[in-house]
Amino acid sequence: MTIVYEVSDGLYINMTNRCSNACAFCVRTIKDGISTSSVGDRLYGGEGSLWLEREPSLDEIIAEIKRRDLSKYSELVFCGYGEPTYRLYDMIKAAEFVKSISDIPVRVNTNGNASLINGISAEEAAKLFRGCIDIVSISLNTSTPEAYVKVCRPLFGEEAWHNLLEFGEAVSKYVPKVIYSVVRTTVPGEDLELCRRIAESNGGELRIRELL
């Protein structure tokens, strides 16, 4: 099973297939993995199915990271076919290991609901990122909680949208960079500026990405 895979010049970690959202645009609803293709100036290369036979142990994840020459990559990213904060504590331990052997930037791609998933406060979840995570990319996707429910179909309902903003504001105190991302096709053009203001008022910046 694929625990680590490459996207352009980044190394990605696939820890879980569990997710609290069922986003209408999610690539995993139509593909088993990320096929080799180009988007703009970036090359996307899959290494087989990203559906896991089982969740890998922390030891297995670290063993796979050890097999790679981290100096070859521009960043290490916790992002697979699932929400990585379902494995929040193992993810943090893996990130701490990476920081103990390399200065490679570490990014987490998340729906921002780590606290709801793990039954802790947004502040408690955010503090765990201090010192081992450099960038947090949060999928904002819409400008209102009502639209979020329609597009992302979250397990936690409208609370998920409010919670991701609370987490984003909290984690901005502990990591150097917070990004809120939206998929261009899910946000009406007139709402993009509103999304930008939401991102900036909650300690981050907006990234508009294309649908893969």
C-alpha positions as CSV (number, residue, x, y, z in Angstrom):
1,M,0.0,0.0,0.0
2,T,1.1,3.6,-0.7
3,I,2.2,5.4,2.5
4,V,4.4,8.0,0.8
5,Y,4.2,9.4,-2.7
6,E,5.6,12.2,-4.7
7,V,3.9,15.3,-6.1
8,S,6.1,17.5,-8.2
9,D,9.1,18.0,-5.9
10,G,7.2,17.3,-2.7
11,L,7.0,14.2,-0.6
12,Y,3.5,13.4,0.6
13,I,2.4,11.2,3.5
14,N,-0.8,9.1,3.3
15,M,-1.8,8.1,6.8
16,T,-5.5,7.5,6.7
17,N,-8.5,7.3,4.4
18,R,-10.9,8.6,7.1
19,C,-12.4,12.0,6.5
20,S,-15.2,14.0,8.2
21,N,-16.1,15.7,4.9
22,A,-17.5,14.2,1.7
23,C,-16.6,17.1,-0.6
24,A,-18.4,17.0,-3.9
25,F,-15.2,17.9,-5.8
26,C,-12.9,15.5,-4.0
27,V,-10.6,13.6,-6.4
28,R,-10.9,10.4,-4.4
29,T,-14.5,10.1,-5.5
30,I,-13.4,9.5,-9.1
31,K,-9.9,8.0,-8.9
32,D,-7.9,5.5,-6.8
33,G,-4.8,7.6,-6.9
34,I,-3.2,10.7,-8.4
35,S,-2.2,9.8,-12.0
36,T,0.9,11.2,-13.6
37,S,-0.1,14.4,-15.3
38,S,0.8,18.0,-15.6
39,V,-1.1,21.0,-14.3
40,G,0.6,24.3,-15.1
41,D,4.3,23.9,-14.3
42,R,3.7,21.1,-11.7
43,L,4.0,17.4,-12.4
44,Y,1.6,15.1,-10.5
45,G,2.8,11.6,-10.2
46,G,0.9,8.8,-8.4
47,E,2.4,5.6,-7.1
48,G,-0.5,3.2,-7.2
49,S,-3.8,3.4,-5.3
50,L,-3.9,5.7,-2.3
51,W,-6.7,3.6,-0.7
52,L,-5.0,2.0,2.2
53,E,-5.5,-1.7,3.1
54,R,-5.2,-0.6,6.7
55,E,-3.8,2.5,8.5
56,P,0.0,2.3,8.8
57,S,1.5,2.4,12.2
58,L,3.7,5.3,13.3
59,D,6.7,3.0,13.0
60,E,5.8,2.1,9.4
61,I,5.3,5.8,8.5
62,I,8.7,6.7,10.0
63,A,10.4,3.8,8.2
64,E,9.0,4.9,4.9
65,I,10.3,8.5,5.5
66,K,13.7,7.1,6.4
67,R,13.9,5.4,3.0
68,R,13.7,8.7,1.2
69,D,16.5,11.3,0.7
70,L,14.7,14.3,2.1
71,S,17.2,16.7,0.6
72,K,15.6,15.9,-2.8
73,Y,12.3,17.5,-1.9
74,S,11.2,21.0,-1.4
75,E,8.7,20.1,1.3
76,L,7.1,17.2,3.2
77,V,3.3,17.2,3.2
78,F,0.8,15.3,5.3
79,C,-2.0,14.8,2.7
80,G,-3.4,11.6,1.3
81,Y,-6.8,10.1,0.7
82,G,-8.1,11.2,4.0
83,E,-8.0,13.9,6.7
84,P,-4.6,13.6,8.4
85,T,-5.8,15.0,11.7
86,Y,-7.7,11.8,12.3
87,R,-4.2,10.6,13.1
88,L,-3.4,13.9,14.9
89,Y,-1.0,12.6,17.5
90,D,0.8,10.2,15.2
91,M,1.1,12.9,12.6
92,I,2.7,15.3,15.1
93,K,5.1,12.5,16.2
94,A,6.0,11.8,12.6
95,A,6.6,15.6,12.0
96,E,8.8,15.8,15.1
97,F,10.8,12.9,13.8
98,V,11.2,14.7,10.4
99,K,12.4,17.8,12.2
100,S,14.9,15.8,14.2
101,I,16.7,14.7,11.0
102,S,16.1,17.4,8.4
103,D,15.2,21.1,8.0
104,I,12.7,20.3,5.2
105,P,9.6,22.5,5.5
106,V,6.6,20.5,6.8
107,R,3.1,21.2,5.6
108,V,-0.3,19.9,6.7
109,N,-3.3,19.9,4.3
110,T,-6.4,19.7,6.5
111,N,-10.1,20.5,6.6
112,G,-9.4,22.4,9.8
113,N,-11.6,20.2,12.1
114,A,-8.8,18.6,14.2
115,S,-10.5,19.7,17.4
116,L,-13.9,18.3,16.5
117,I,-12.4,15.1,15.3
118,N,-10.4,14.6,18.4
119,G,-12.7,16.0,21.0
120,I,-10.4,18.8,22.1
121,S,-10.4,22.6,21.8
122,A,-9.1,24.4,18.7
123,E,-6.4,25.9,20.9
124,E,-5.3,22.5,22.2
125,A,-5.1,21.2,18.7
126,A,-3.2,24.2,17.4
127,K,-0.6,24.1,20.1
128,L,0.5,20.6,19.0
129,F,1.7,22.1,15.7
130,R,4.2,24.4,17.3
131,G,7.8,23.7,16.4
132,C,7.2,20.8,14.0
133,I,4.8,22.2,11.3
134,D,5.8,25.1,9.1
135,I,2.7,25.5,7.0
136,V,-1.0,24.7,7.5
137,S,-3.3,24.7,4.5
138,I,-7.0,24.7,5.4
139,S,-9.7,23.9,2.9
140,L,-12.1,26.8,3.2
141,N,-13.9,26.3,-0.1
142,T,-16.9,28.6,0.5
143,S,-17.7,32.0,2.0
144,T,-20.6,30.9,4.2
145,P,-21.4,28.0,6.5
146,E,-24.5,27.3,4.5
147,A,-22.6,26.9,1.2
148,Y,-19.9,24.8,3.0
149,V,-22.5,22.2,4.1
150,K,-23.7,21.9,0.5
151,V,-20.3,21.7,-1.1
152,C,-18.3,19.8,1.6
153,R,-21.0,17.8,3.2
154,P,-19.3,17.7,6.6
155,L,-20.1,15.2,9.4
156,F,-20.2,18.1,11.8
157,G,-22.7,20.3,9.8
158,E,-22.3,24.1,9.8
159,E,-20.2,23.8,13.0
160,A,-17.4,22.5,10.8
161,W,-17.1,25.8,8.9
162,H,-17.0,27.9,12.1
163,N,-14.5,25.4,13.7
164,L,-12.0,25.5,10.8
165,L,-11.9,29.3,11.2
166,E,-11.4,29.0,14.9
167,F,-8.6,26.5,14.4
168,G,-7.0,28.6,11.7
169,E,-6.9,31.7,13.9
170,A,-5.4,29.6,16.8
171,V,-2.8,27.8,14.7
172,S,-1.6,31.0,13.2
173,K,0.0,31.7,16.6
174,Y,2.1,28.6,16.4
175,V,3.1,28.1,12.8
176,P,4.8,30.5,10.4
177,K,2.2,30.3,7.6
178,V,-1.5,29.5,7.4
179,I,-3.2,29.2,4.0
180,Y,-6.9,29.0,3.4
181,S,-7.6,27.3,0.0
182,V,-10.7,27.4,-2.2
183,V,-11.3,25.5,-5.4
184,R,-12.1,28.0,-8.2
185,T,-15.1,26.1,-9.4
186,T,-16.8,25.9,-6.0
187,V,-16.8,29.7,-5.3
188,P,-18.7,32.2,-7.4
189,G,-16.3,34.9,-8.6
190,E,-18.0,37.6,-6.6
191,D,-17.3,35.6,-3.4
192,L,-13.6,35.2,-3.9
193,E,-12.9,38.6,-2.4
194,L,-15.0,37.7,0.6
195,C,-13.1,34.5,1.0
196,R,-9.9,36.5,0.9
197,R,-11.1,38.8,3.7
198,I,-12.2,35.8,5.8
199,A,-8.7,34.2,5.4
200,E,-6.9,37.4,6.3
201,S,-9.1,38.2,9.3
202,N,-8.4,34.7,10.7
203,G,-4.6,34.8,10.5
204,G,-3.9,33.5,7.0
205,E,-3.9,34.1,3.3
206,L,-6.0,32.9,0.5
207,R,-5.0,30.4,-2.2
208,I,-7.2,29.8,-5.2
209,R,-6.5,26.3,-6.6
210,E,-7.7,24.5,-9.7
211,L,-9.7,21.3,-9.6
212,L,-7.4,18.3,-10.3
